[in-house]
């Protein structure tokens, strides 16, 4: 996926989870943050950030904050991007080589999954999660408690119990991490639900991305370590 009209700026402050103040060419601008997560380790004063400008005059803010530099890493932090890049990647046959149909935002029972894909073997429900939390080469999800994420995992597990295929796909919005782990320290219930789902037939994938200021592309699988926190 690609962005249009990207500009580099410096992060100043985040008054709330929806907006940030940045220094753009010597002037302070208010921009929309396309990620409502905490992102505390990313949005630190002085960090280089990348903004996409909008031509819509009706918008309250002219810019969207879509990426940030963390040391030598360039991290995409657009919460809408993982679904877009997975959708493009899957539509090209990279997830199911014999793909016959792909439907986003599919409702099944009391769950709404990001994608329903089909091939000759039938349906597969896929839930996509974006990963931006990195420390010493390891990436983790989530960066804040997510009861919604736990609900999705339980829904995927029920789908498998009823004879369907199901997968959770972690889109790591950066390049080069050594491994992926559930963030038990932040939300132990999510880690437990992920391990239970994996143990009951839900496939777990983690892929990193090639990131530039104006693009994001799924690239390569990353090892997923689902061992409990105390066993690491």
C-alpha positions in Angstrom: 0.0 0.0 0.0 1.1 3.6 -0.7 0.5 7.0 0.9 0.4 10.3 -0.9 2.1 13.6 -0.2 4.3 12.5 2.7 6.2 15.0 4.8 8.7 14.6 7.6 8.2 16.4 10.9 9.2 16.3 14.5 6.9 15.0 17.2 6.2 17.5 20.1 3.3 16.2 22.2 0.1 14.1 22.2 -2.6 15.9 24.1 -4.9 12.9 23.7 -5.0 9.6 21.8 -6.5 11.1 18.6 -4.2 14.1 17.9 -0.5 15.1 18.1 1.4 18.3 17.9 4.3 18.3 15.5 6.9 20.7 14.2 6.6 20.9 10.4 9.1 23.1 8.7 9.3 25.4 11.8 5.6 25.7 12.5 3.4 23.8 14.9 0.7 21.7 13.3 -2.0 19.6 14.8 -2.4 16.2 13.1 -4.6 13.1 13.5 -2.9 10.0 15.0 -4.0 7.0 13.0 -3.4 4.7 16.0 -5.4 5.0 19.3 -3.0 2.6 21.1 -0.5 3.9 23.7 2.6 4.0 21.5 4.5 5.6 24.4 7.8 4.1 23.3 7.3 5.6 19.8 5.9 9.0 20.2 8.6 10.7 22.3 9.4 14.4 22.0 11.8 15.0 19.2 11.1 11.8 17.3 11.0 12.0 13.5 7.5 11.3 12.2 5.9 11.1 8.8 2.7 12.8 7.9 0.3 12.3 5.0 -1.5 15.5 4.0 -5.2 15.5 3.0 -6.8 17.6 0.3 -10.2 17.4 2.0 -11.0 21.0 3.1 -13.7 19.7 5.5 -11.3 17.9 7.7 -10.4 19.4 11.1 -6.8 18.4 10.7 -4.8 18.6 7.5 -2.4 15.8 8.3 -2.4 12.1 9.4 0.6 10.8 11.4 1.4 7.4 9.8 5.0 6.5 10.7 7.8 7.2 13.2 11.5 6.6 13.5 12.7 4.7 16.5 16.5 4.7 16.4 17.4 3.0 13.1 13.9 1.5 12.8 11.2 3.0 10.7 7.8 1.9 12.1 4.5 2.3 10.4 1.9 3.1 13.1 -1.2 3.4 11.0 -3.8 1.1 12.6 -5.7 0.8 9.3 -2.6 -0.3 7.3 -2.4 -4.0 8.5 -5.8 -4.9 7.0 -4.9 -3.1 3.8 -1.6 -4.7 3.3 -2.9 -8.2 4.2 -5.8 -7.7 1.8 -3.5 -6.8 -1.0 -1.2 -9.7 -0.2 -3.9 -12.2 0.1 -5.7 -11.1 -3.0 -2.5 -11.8 -5.0 -2.7 -15.4 -3.8 0.1 -15.2 -1.2 -2.0 -16.6 1.6 -4.1 -19.2 -0.3 -2.5 -20.0 -3.7 -5.9 -21.2 -5.1 -7.9 -18.4 -3.7 -11.4 -18.2 -5.1 -13.0 -15.4 -3.0 -12.0 -12.8 -0.4 -14.5 -10.8 1.7 -13.5 -8.2 4.3 -15.3 -7.5 7.5 -17.2 -10.8 7.6 -19.8 -11.4 10.4 -20.1 -14.9 11.8 -22.2 -15.7 14.9 -21.3 -12.9 17.3 -17.9 -12.2 15.8 -16.9 -9.9 13.0 -13.6 -11.1 11.5 -11.4 -9.0 9.3 -11.5 -11.4 6.4 -13.2 -14.5 5.0 -11.2 -16.3 2.4 -12.2 -19.3 0.3 -10.5 -21.9 -1.8 -11.4 -25.4 -2.9 -11.2 -26.6 0.7 -13.8 -24.1 1.9 -13.7 -21.1 4.2 -11.0 -19.7 6.4 -11.7 -16.9 8.8 -8.7 -14.5 9.3 -8.2 -11.9 12.0 -5.4 -9.4 11.4 -3.5 -7.6 14.2 -1.0 -4.8 13.7 2.2 -4.9 15.8 4.2 -1.8 16.6 5.7 -2.6 20.0 9.4 -3.5 19.8 12.2 -4.0 22.3 15.7 -5.3 21.6 14.6 -6.9 18.3 11.6 -8.7 19.8 8.0 -7.6 19.0 5.0 -8.1 21.1 1.2 -7.7 20.9 -0.8 -6.0 22.4 0.7 -2.7 23.7 -2.5 -2.2 25.8 -5.2 -4.6 27.1 -7.6 -5.7 24.4 -10.7 -7.5 25.4 -11.8 -7.2 21.8 -8.7 -9.1 20.8 -9.5 -11.9 23.3 -13.1 -12.1 21.9 -11.8 -12.5 18.4 -9.5 -15.4 19.4 -12.3 -17.2 21.1 -14.5 -16.7 18.0 -11.8 -18.1 15.8 -11.5 -21.1 18.1 -15.3 -21.7 17.9 -15.1 -21.6 14.1 -12.4 -24.4 14.2 -14.6 -26.4 16.6 -17.4 -26.2 14.0 -15.2 -27.5 11.2 -13.9 -24.3 9.6 -10.3 -23.1 9.3 -9.2 -20.0 11.1 -6.1 -18.0 11.5 -4.8 -14.9 13.3 -2.2 -12.9 11.3 0.1 -10.5 13.0 1.3 -7.8 10.7 4.6 -6.5 12.2 4.8 -2.9 11.0 8.5 -2.8 10.7 11.4 -4.8 9.2 13.8 -7.2 10.9 12.5 -8.4 14.3 13.9 -11.7 15.5 10.7 -13.0 17.0 7.1 -12.3 17.9 5.6 -13.0 21.4 2.2 -12.2 23.0 2.6 -9.4 25.6 1.7 -11.3 28.7 3.0 -8.6 30.9 0.5 -6.1 29.6 -2.5 -8.4 29.0 -2.0 -12.0 30.3 -5.6 -12.9 29.1 -4.7 -12.3 25.5 -1.6 -14.4 25.7 -3.6 -17.2 27.4 -6.3 -17.0 24.7 -3.7 -17.0 21.9 -2.0 -20.1 23.3 -5.4 -21.9 23.8 -6.5 -20.9 20.2 -3.3 -22.2 18.7 -3.5 -25.4 20.7 -7.0 -26.0 19.3 -6.3 -25.5 15.6 -6.2 -21.8 15.0 -3.1 -21.0 12.8 -0.8 -18.2 14.0 1.2 -16.2 11.5 3.6 -13.3 12.1 5.1 -11.4 9.1 7.3 -8.3 9.1 7.0 -5.5 6.5 9.2 -3.4 4.2 8.5 0.1 5.4 9.3 3.4 3.7 7.8 6.8 4.6 5.2 6.4 1.9 4.7 2.6 1.6 4.1 -0.6 3.6 4.5 -4.1 2.1 4.3 -7.5 3.7 7.6 -9.3 3.4 8.8 -12.3 5.4 7.6 -14.6 8.2 8.9 -14.1 11.7 9.1 -16.9 14.3 6.2 -16.8 16.8 7.1 -17.9 20.3 3.9 -18.6 22.3 5.6 -20.0 25.4 4.2 -18.6 28.7 5.9 -15.5 30.1 7.4 -17.4 33.1 9.0 -20.0 30.8 11.0 -17.5 28.8 
